[in-house]
Amino acid sequence: MSKKTSKSSSEILCDAIVEGMQENKANEIVVLDLRELDGAITEFFVICSGDSDTHVDGISNSINRYVRKNLKEKPWNIEGKTNSDWVLLDYVNVVGHVFYKEKRSFYDIEELWSDATRTNIPS
């Protein structure tokens, strides 16, 4: 008899953030699993890009709506909404990062956390 593995609440939240990103056609979605890293500040980073400040704003709004509707959760903190270069949605155990494409390459979070398990989400 095999054991059924169920997803943790952080994994479910991570999936919901990805869905929220996909609803607004986010580009280059990547999930970084930080659970095995010493000193990690959260369990997951979910990162994506938008083509304009309007697109970045729309993606962040889509994430917020999707997670609130489906999981009844609100972010603990949202930063970057005023300039929409990099919007961070902090759900404590999962952090969503929505970058304007040029800012994403400048900050290069994927390289900073390169020892994390990386999952590229297909478009």
N, C-alpha and C positions, 0 to 999 in steps of 0.2 A: 504494500500500500504506500503510495507516494504522498508526501506532505504537500499541502497547498500553501504556497507562499503568498502572503498578502502584502500589499504595498503599505509602507509607512505613511503617516499623514504628510510628511515632508515630500515624499515621492508623489503623492496625489496632488499636492499643491504645485509642485514642479510641473506636472503634466497639465494642470489647469492654466498655469502661466504660459506654457508653450501654446496651448489652444487659443488663449487670448491674443497671443502674438500672431498666430496663423490667421485668425479672423480678420486681421487688418493687414495681411500680406507683408509681414515683417521679412526682412532679408537675413540670410546667413544665421539661422538660429543654432546656438550651441548651448549644451548643458554641461557644466563642470560639476562633477561630484567631488566634494571636498571632505567627505566624511572620514576618510582614512588619513587625512593630513594633520600632523601636529600643528597646533596654533591656528587652525582655520577658524574664521569668524562666523561661519554659517555652514549649513550642510550642502547647499547647492547654490550655484550662480546660474542664471538663465540669461543669456546674452543674445541680442539681436541688433540689427541696423535698420534705419529708415533712410529714405532718399532725400528728405527735406525736413525742416523743423516742424512743418505741419504733419508730416507722416509720423515723425517721432512722437509728437503729441497725441496723434490718433491711436498709435500702437499702445502707448501707456494708458490711455483712457479705455481701450479695448481690454487690456489685461485687468484693470481695476473692475470694470463691469462684469467680465466673465467670471472672475474669482468670487466676486461678491454674490453674483446670481447663483453660481453652482456650488460654492462651498460656504457661503455666508461668512466670508472672511474679508476684513479690510486690512490694508497695509498699516503696519505700525508707524511708518514714516515714508513720505515721498519727497524726494529732492530733485531739483533741476527743472521743474515745470516752467520757471520764468523764462529760460532761454532755449529750452528744448534741444540742447546739444547732447546732453547725457541725462536721461531721466532714470532715477533709481527708485525702485519700489521695494521697500524693505518689509518682508513678511517674517522677519526674525530668522527662521530656519531656512528660508529660501529668499534670495534677493534677485529681483529682475533688473536687468540693465538694458536700457533702450538707447542706443547711440545714433547720432547722426554719423553717417558712414566715415567721414574724414576723422572725426573725434575717436571713433573706435580704433582705428589703426594707430592713432597717436598714443592712446592710453594702453592699448594692447594687453588687456586683462588676461586673455588666454595665455599669453607668454609669461606673465607674472605668476600665474597659477598653473604652469605647464606640467607640474607633477600630479595634477588632479586627473581623474578619469574623465575623458572628454567624449561627448556624444554629439555628433553633427546631426541635426534634424533635417531630413530631406524637405525640399520646397514643395 
